[in-house]
Amino acid sequence: MTGRARFWLAHDMDLVDIFPAFGLRIECGPVTLRALRESDGPRVAELAAEGIHAAESRPFLRPWNLEEKQPLTSLQFYYRTWASMTPASWTLMFAVERDGLVVGAQDMMTESFPVLRTAETGSWLGLAHQGRGTGTLMRQAILAFAFDHLGAAEMTSGAWADNPSSRRVSEKCGYVLNGYDLKDRQGQAVRSNRFVVTPQTFIRPPYEVCVTGVDAFLRSMDLEVTP
Ligand SMILES: CC(C)(COP(=O)(O)OP(=O)(O)OC[C@H]1O[C@@H](n2cnc3c(N)ncnc32)[C@H](O)[C@@H]1OP(=O)(O)O)[C@@H](O)C(=O)NCCC(=O)NCCS
């Protein structure tokens, strides 16, 4: 029997052994960022459908959460994101839990990370879960993960000029304003402010951040981190 045949017959592999990004978990006090899995689709879609923002506000470039074909388009986006992960370009998607309940999502996207050591984050919470510090804790959790475990040199975030809560979260995490872009937001020219945070300006959370699954993830992305 060849080595390859033995591999297929072993039956001792889990999905996370093949796709280590699924094994990532970041704990920060009452908030946990858990790698998004296929089985999270219905709950996350339900949360988004229950509402992420007031009817008159537009926090996203594309109003994906209001589209008629939801939750199918979100699920298709998850599959495309997982399918296109390579060391040169990857996005991590996390389901956010507070006290064990799924309350939102946190992403981190990057290209050429081994060279640039920078990534952009995006996040949202169900309306019912906003305004109690969760948005700040989840951002601080992903920043601690990026700086302490992935070797990021800086992290970026964007917020529309008319999104004060996102801007405030960035300020509370130690980001500084780093210019702006004028973007076409659903037919309107709107200023999108760029923010950047470094390990030096980062304001850490009041809890220890515990990360699981990072070594296998680093290997899968050919990423070396020097302590
Ligand atoms: C942005 C978001 C993730 C923040 O989460 P959150 O749990 O509400 O954030 P926090 O409670 O940690 O902090 C919010 C801060 O914004 C402040 N804030 C909220 N509304 C505000 C307003 N209209 N003007 C000024 N500040 C405001 C809050 O007072 C708080 O600051 P403080 O702690 O100094 O009082 C959440 O509001 C959300 O999901 N919004 C919709 C989607 C979105 O905008 N995503 C980001 C862009 S991609």
The ligand as an ORCA input file, in Angstrom:
! r2SCAN-3c Opt
* xyz 0 1
  C     -19.424     49.779     15.186
  C     -19.913     48.731     16.178
  C     -19.262     47.378     15.853
  C     -19.495     49.199     17.584
  O     -19.932     48.237     18.535
  P     -20.452     48.665     19.992
  O     -20.519     47.460     20.816
  O     -21.672     49.475     19.848
  O     -19.229     49.602     20.472
  P     -18.838     50.024     21.952
  O     -20.027     49.922     22.839
  O     -17.630     49.264     22.341
  O     -18.398     51.529     21.736
  C     -19.202     52.433     20.995
  C     -18.751     53.853     21.275
  O     -19.342     54.723     20.309
  C     -20.011     55.763     20.995
  N     -21.135     56.203     20.182
  C     -22.190     55.492     19.779
  N     -23.018     56.264     19.047
  C     -22.450     57.484     18.991
  C     -22.828     58.720     18.382
  N     -23.956     58.843     17.676
  N     -21.988     59.779     18.518
  C     -20.831     59.660     19.220
  N     -20.422     58.498     19.818
  C     -21.247     57.452     19.701
  C     -20.446     55.137     22.286
  O     -20.786     56.109     23.264
  C     -19.194     54.336     22.643
  O     -18.164     55.169     23.128
  P     -17.853     55.341     24.719
  O     -17.531     53.966     25.251
  O     -16.718     56.293     24.762
  O     -19.129     55.875     25.316
  C     -21.451     48.590     16.172
  O     -22.020     49.822     16.523
  C     -22.020     48.142     14.841
  O     -22.093     46.962     14.563
  N     -22.450     49.116     14.000
  C     -23.060     48.788     12.711
  C     -22.042     48.209     11.730
  C     -20.831     49.083     11.622
  O     -20.891     50.292     11.644
  N     -19.657     48.425     11.489
  C     -18.389     49.124     11.350
  C     -18.154     49.609      9.987
  S     -17.731     48.294      8.898
*
